[in-house]
């Protein structure tokens, strides 16, 4: 955890340094360039105002030590006494050569000078100054801006440090929660007061923990149920083998019972393998879903089951407009498991209605408890009359693969299984 905190602290420090460098560059390079046009406009006003008041006498009290003046009449040039202090030049005519516009700037001996001229009749008045005024102006502006910017930067940095420390604490809690995700003694309560992304993440982790715990419990229960479901026929087989060996049971009876129990085991293994196959195929794009002849499939299935119990009456009601899709193999698997289930629980009637593009299978057996309905499609979960099995789970997954869904509804007398097309692959 110290390592994580250290890394975050270094990252925050790097961000602060980068921000400071950006501000430094902005203050030292960008802002002066942005301020330059404003400063130059100020110096032109600074040069023009006294120049409008000066007549021919350059020794007037209006003269400024930072501003020099030239007074040109015809070819005669009169210069103020301070002109040579402002610009290192021997002959004022050299200055005049650089003055081409009413105002502007020129470079002389690697230094910048600013000028402003007023022409009236044959008289030209020129005010000239170096860049000291502009440098002072920029320094004053920067001096006013710098404390504000630095103060704001320090305040923001402090806020970032406090905020990052809070984030680090939340991350530490989340890490501890993940480290103890399988520890039931750990306090997994989400106590984040602020409803932000970190709280959403904490709630998501808690949901994942509960889901993993439920899956673990279900897996343990499923292993116990599978063991119980497989152990019973194996125990019967073993007991009959021992009975034959001890001479208390004849071989023909034992072989008959062993054969029945072996068939049960084979069916269970086949169902388990088929269920695993469905888990593999659920995301497969290789399954071709086509229109099927549902009338023929249903009639074949009824013929297969109607002689198992002669006291069970089958009723088939279907229209000719409805269309059904999938494969014959999938529908046979679905109906085999459903009708096999119905044969155990129906009292007198099994009715199949195939209309309006959906299929309703009804049996007049007992209603299913609401507690069992929630997990009835879960494999090897204890179901009706304490039975364990995979049949309804196989039905659900097979229907999903071909784009159908199934719901179970308790009627006043009996149970309906309703198959509708609604899941698009």
C-alpha positions in Angstrom: 0.0 0.0 0.0 2.9 2.4 0.7 4.1 1.7 -2.8 0.8 2.6 -4.3 0.6 5.7 -2.2 4.1 6.7 -3.1 3.4 6.2 -6.8 0.3 8.4 -6.6 2.2 11.0 -4.6 4.9 11.1 -7.3 2.4 11.4 -10.0 0.7 14.3 -8.2 4.0 15.9 -7.7 4.9 15.6 -11.3 1.5 17.1 -12.2 2.1 20.1 -9.9 5.6 20.6 -11.3 4.3 20.5 -14.9 1.6 22.9 -14.0 4.1 25.3 -12.4 6.4 25.0 -15.5 3.4 25.8 -17.7 2.6 28.9 -15.5 6.2 29.9 -15.6 6.4 29.7 -19.3 3.1 31.6 -19.6 4.3 34.4 -17.3 7.8 34.6 -18.7 7.2 34.1 -22.5 3.6 34.1 -23.5 2.2 37.0 -21.5 5.0 39.4 -22.4 4.3 38.7 -26.1 0.6 39.2 -25.5 1.2 42.4 -23.6 3.6 43.9 -26.2 1.0 45.5 -28.4 -0.7 47.2 -25.4 2.7 48.4 -24.1 3.7 49.8 -27.5 0.4 51.6 -27.8 1.0 53.1 -24.4 4.5 54.3 -25.3 3.3 56.0 -28.5 0.7 57.9 -26.4 3.5 58.6 -23.8 5.6 60.1 -26.6 2.8 62.0 -28.4 1.2 63.9 -25.5 4.3 66.1 -24.6 5.2 66.4 -28.2 2.0 68.3 -28.9 2.9 70.9 -26.3 6.5 71.5 -27.4 7.1 74.4 -29.8 10.6 75.2 -31.1 12.3 75.4 -27.7 13.6 71.9 -26.9 14.9 73.1 -23.5 11.4 73.5 -22.1 10.5 71.9 -18.7 8.4 69.4 -20.5 11.5 67.5 -21.5 11.8 64.0 -19.9 15.1 62.3 -19.2 13.7 59.2 -20.9 12.4 61.0 -24.0 14.6 63.0 -26.4 13.3 65.4 -29.0 14.2 66.5 -32.5 12.9 69.7 -34.0 13.4 69.8 -37.8 12.9 73.0 -39.9 13.9 72.5 -43.5 17.3 70.9 -43.3 18.1 72.2 -39.8 17.9 69.8 -36.9 17.7 70.9 -33.2 18.1 68.1 -30.7 17.4 68.1 -27.0 20.4 67.8 -24.6 19.4 64.3 -23.4 19.1 62.8 -26.9 22.7 61.4 -26.6 21.9 59.8 -23.2 19.0 58.0 -24.7 20.6 56.8 -27.9 24.4 56.4 -28.4 24.7 58.3 -31.6 27.0 61.1 -32.8 24.8 62.8 -35.4 21.0 63.3 -35.0 20.7 62.9 -38.8 21.4 59.2 -38.3 18.2 59.1 -36.3 16.2 60.8 -38.9 17.3 58.2 -41.5 15.5 55.5 -39.4 12.3 57.4 -39.1 10.0 56.5 -42.0 6.5 56.6 -40.6 4.5 58.8 -38.3 5.3 56.5 -35.4 7.1 53.2 -35.0 10.3 51.6 -33.8 13.7 50.8 -35.2 16.8 48.8 -34.1 20.1 50.5 -33.6 23.2 48.7 -32.3 21.0 45.8 -31.2 18.7 48.0 -29.1 15.1 48.9 -29.9 14.0 52.6 -30.0 10.5 54.0 -30.3 9.5 57.3 -32.0 6.5 59.5 -32.7 6.4 62.4 -35.2 4.2 65.4 -35.7 4.5 67.3 -39.0 3.0 70.7 -39.3 3.7 72.8 -42.4 7.5 72.7 -42.8 8.2 71.8 -39.2 8.6 68.2 -38.0 8.7 67.4 -34.3 10.1 64.0 -33.2 10.0 62.3 -29.8 12.2 59.3 -29.3 12.8 56.9 -26.4 14.4 53.5 -25.7 12.5 50.4 -24.4 13.0 51.2 -20.7 9.4 52.4 -20.4 8.0 49.2 -22.0 10.2 47.0 -19.8 8.9 48.8 -16.7 5.3 48.5 -17.9 5.7 44.8 -18.5 7.4 44.4 -15.1 4.6 46.2 -13.3 2.0 44.1 -15.0 3.8 40.9 -14.3 4.4 42.1 -10.7 0.7 42.5 -10.3 -0.2 39.3 -12.0 2.5 37.0 -10.5 1.3 37.1 -6.8 -2.3 36.4 -7.8 -1.3 33.5 -10.1 1.1 32.0 -7.7 -1.4 32.3 -4.8 -4.1 30.7 -6.9 -1.7 28.0 -8.0 -0.7 27.2 -4.4 -4.3 27.1 -3.3 -5.2 24.7 -6.2 -2.2 22.6 -5.4 -3.3 22.4 -1.7 -6.8 21.4 -2.8 -5.3 18.7 -5.2 -3.2 17.3 -2.4 -6.1 17.1 0.0 -8.3 15.6 -2.7 -5.7 13.1 -3.7 -5.2 12.0 -0.1 -8.9 11.3 0.1 -8.8 9.3 -3.2 -5.8 7.3 -1.9 -7.7 6.4 1.3 -10.7 5.2 -0.8 -8.4 3.2 -3.0 -6.8 1.7 0.1 -10.2 0.6 1.3 -11.1 -0.9 -2.1 -7.8 -2.8 -2.2 -8.3 -4.1 1.3 -11.9 -5.1 0.3 -10.6 -7.0 -2.8 -7.8 -8.6 -0.8 -10.4 -9.9 1.7 -13.1 -10.6 -0.8 -13.4 -14.3 0.3 -13.0 -13.4 4.0 -16.5 -13.4 5.7 -15.1 -11.9 8.9 -13.9 -8.8 7.1 -16.2 -5.7 7.3 -17.4 -5.3 3.8 -19.7 -2.4 4.5 -19.5 0.4 1.8 -19.2 3.6 3.9 -18.3 6.1 1.2 -20.5 9.1 1.9 -20.0 10.9 -1.5 -22.0 9.3 -4.3 -19.2 9.3 -6.9 -17.5 6.9 -9.2 -15.4 5.5 -6.3 -18.6 4.6 -4.4 -20.1 3.1 -7.5 -16.9 1.0 -7.9 -17.2 -0.1 -4.2 -20.8 -1.1 -4.7 -19.8 -3.0 -7.9 -17.1 -4.9 -6.0 -19.6 -5.7 -3.2 -22.1 -7.0 -5.8 -19.3 -9.1 -7.3 -18.3 -10.5 -3.9 -21.9 -11.5 -3.2 -22.2 -13.0 -6.7 -19.0 -15.0 -6.2 -20.2 -16.1 -2.7 -23.5 -17.3 -4.2 -21.7 -19.0 -7.0 -19.5 -20.8 -4.6 -22.4 -21.9 -2.4 -24.3 -23.0 -5.5 -21.2 -24.9 -6.8 -20.8 -26.7 -3.5 -24.5 -27.5 -3.4 -24.4 -28.7 -7.0 -21.4 -31.0 -6.3 -23.3 -32.5 -3.4 -26.4 -32.9 -5.5 -24.5 -34.5 -8.4 -22.7 -36.8 -6.0 -26.1 -37.8 -4.5 -27.7 -38.3 -7.9 -24.8 -40.4 -9.2 -24.2 -42.3 -5.9 -27.7 -43.8 -5.7 -27.6 -45.9 -8.8 -24.0 -46.9 -8.1 -25.0 -48.0 -4.6 -27.8 -50.1 -6.1 -25.5 -51.7 -8.6 -22.9 -52.4 -6.0 -25.5 -54.0 -3.6 -26.8 -56.3 -6.3 -23.3 -57.3 -7.3 -22.6 -58.2 -3.7 -26.0 -60.0 -3.4 -25.2 -62.2 -6.4 -21.7 -62.9 -5.0 -23.2 -63.9 -1.6 -25.9 -66.0 -3.3 -28.9 -64.1 -1.9 -30.1 -62.9 -5.3 -30.3 -64.6 -8.7 -28.2 -63.3 -11.6 -31.1 -62.5 -13.9 -32.8 -60.2 -11.5 -29.5 -58.6 -10.6 -28.6 -58.1 -14.3 -32.0 -56.5 -14.9 -31.7 -54.0 -12.0 -28.0 -53.3 -12.9 -29.1 -52.7 -16.5 -31.8 -50.2 -15.4 -29.5 -48.4 -13.1 -26.7 -48.3 -15.8 -29.2 -46.7 -18.2 -30.1 -44.1 -15.6 -26.4 -43.3 -15.1 -25.9 -43.1 -18.9 -28.7 -40.7 -19.3 -27.4 -38.5 -16.5 -23.9 -38.5 -18.0 -25.3 -37.8 -21.4 -27.4 -34.9 -20.0 -24.4 -33.4 -18.1 -22.2 -33.6 -21.3 -25.0 -32.1 -23.4 -25.4 -29.2 -20.8 -21.7 -28.5 -21.0 -21.9 -28.5 -24.8 -24.7 -25.9 -24.7 -22.5 -23.7 -22.6 -19.9 -23.9 -25.3 -22.4 -23.3 -28.1 -24.3 -20.4 -26.6 -22.0 -17.8 -28.2 -21.3 -19.8 -31.3 -22.2 -18.3 -34.7 -22.1 -21.7 -36.5 -25.7 -22.7 -35.6 -28.0 -22.2 -38.5 -31.5 -21.3 -37.4 -34.0 -22.2 -40.1 -37.8 -22.7 -40.3 -38.9 -26.1 -39.1 -42.0 -28.2 -39.6 -43.4 -27.9 -36.0 -46.5 -30.0 -36.8 -44.4 -33.0 -37.7 -42.0 -32.6 -34.7 -44.9 -32.4 -32.2 -46.8 -35.3 -33.7 -43.6 -37.4 -33.6 -43.0 -36.4 -29.9 -46.6 -37.3 -28.9 -46.2 -40.7 -30.6 -43.1 -41.3 -28.7 -44.6 -40.6 -25.2 -48.3 -41.4 -25.5 -47.9 -45.2 -24.9 -45.7 -44.8 -21.8 -48.9 -44.1 -19.7 -52.1 -45.0 -21.4 -54.1 -43.1 -18.8 -52.6 -39.8 -20.0 -54.5 -38.0 -22.7 -52.6 -35.9 -25.3 -54.3 -32.9 -27.0 -52.6 -31.0 -29.9 -54.1 -27.7 -31.1 -52.1 -25.7 -33.6 -52.7 -23.2 -36.5 -51.2 -23.3 -40.0 -50.0 -19.6 -40.0 -47.4 -19.8 -37.2 -43.8 -20.2 -38.0 -41.1 -21.7 -35.8 -37.3 -21.6 -36.2 -34.3 -23.6 -35.0 -33.3 -27.1 -35.9 -35.1 -30.4 -35.6 -32.5 -31.7 -33.2 -32.9 -28.8 -30.8 -36.7 -29.0 -30.8 -36.6 -32.7 -30.2 -34.2 -32.2 -27.2 -36.5 -29.5 -25.8 -39.7 -31.5 -26.2 -38.1 -34.7 -25.0 -37.2 -33.1 -21.7 -40.4 -31.2 -21.2 -42.7 -34.2 -22.1 -40.6 -36.5 -20.1 -41.1 -34.2 -17.1 -44.8 -33.9 -17.8 -45.2 -37.7 -17.9 -44.0 -37.8 -14.2 -46.3 -35.1 -12.9 -49.5 -35.0 -15.1 -52.6 -36.6 -13.7 -54.8 -37.2 -16.8 -54.0 -34.6 -19.5 -51.1 -33.1 -21.5 -52.2 -30.3 -23.9 -49.9 -28.6 -26.5 -51.1 -25.4 -28.1 -49.0 -24.1 -31.0 -50.6 -20.8 -32.1 -49.6 -17.2 -32.8 -45.9 -18.2 -33.2 -45.7 -19.5 -29.6 -46.0 -22.9 -27.9 -47.9 -23.6 -24.7 -47.4 -27.0 -23.0 -49.9 -27.7 -20.2 -50.2 -30.6 -17.8 -52.9 -30.9 -15.1 -50.5 -31.9 -12.3 -49.9 -30.1 -9.1 -48.8 -26.4 -9.1 -45.1 -25.6 -8.5 -44.2 -23.8 -5.3 -43.2 -20.2 -5.8 -39.9 -20.8 -4.0 -39.0 -23.5 -6.6 -40.0 -21.3 -9.6 -37.1 -18.8 -9.1 -34.4 -21.4 -9.6 -36.2 -24.1 -11.5 -34.0 -23.8 -14.6 -30.8 -24.0 -12.6 -29.0 -27.3 -13.1 -28.9 -29.8 -10.2 -30.9 -27.6 -7.9 -33.5 -29.4 -5.8 -36.8 -29.1 -7.7 -40.3 -30.6 -7.7 -40.8 -33.3 -5.1 -37.1 -33.1 -4.1 -35.9 -34.2 -7.5 -32.5 -33.2 -8.9 -31.9 -32.9 -12.6 -30.7 -31.2 -15.7 -33.8 -31.4 -18.0 -35.3 -28.0 -17.5 -31.8 -26.3 -17.5 -31.2 -28.0 -20.9 -34.5 -26.8 -22.2 -33.8 -23.2 -21.1 -30.3 -23.1 -22.7 -31.4 -24.8 -25.9 -34.2 -22.4 -26.4 -31.9 -19.4 -25.8 -29.5 -20.8 -28.5 -32.2 -20.8 -31.1 -33.7 -17.5 -30.1 -36.6 -18.4 -27.8 -37.4 -18.0 -24.1 -39.6 -20.0 -21.7 -41.7 -19.0 -18.7 -43.7 -21.2 -16.3 -47.2 -20.2 -15.1 -49.3 -21.9 -12.4 -52.9 -22.3 -13.6 -55.9 -22.9 -11.3 -55.3 -26.5 -11.9 -52.1 -27.5 -13.6 -49.0 -25.8 -14.9 -48.3 -24.2 -18.3 -44.9 -23.9 -19.9 -45.0 -20.9 -22.4 -42.4 -20.8 -25.2 -42.1 -17.5 -27.1 -39.6 -16.1 -29.6 -37.9 -13.2 -28.1 -34.1 -13.7 -27.8 -32.3 -12.8 -31.0 -28.9 -14.4 -31.5 
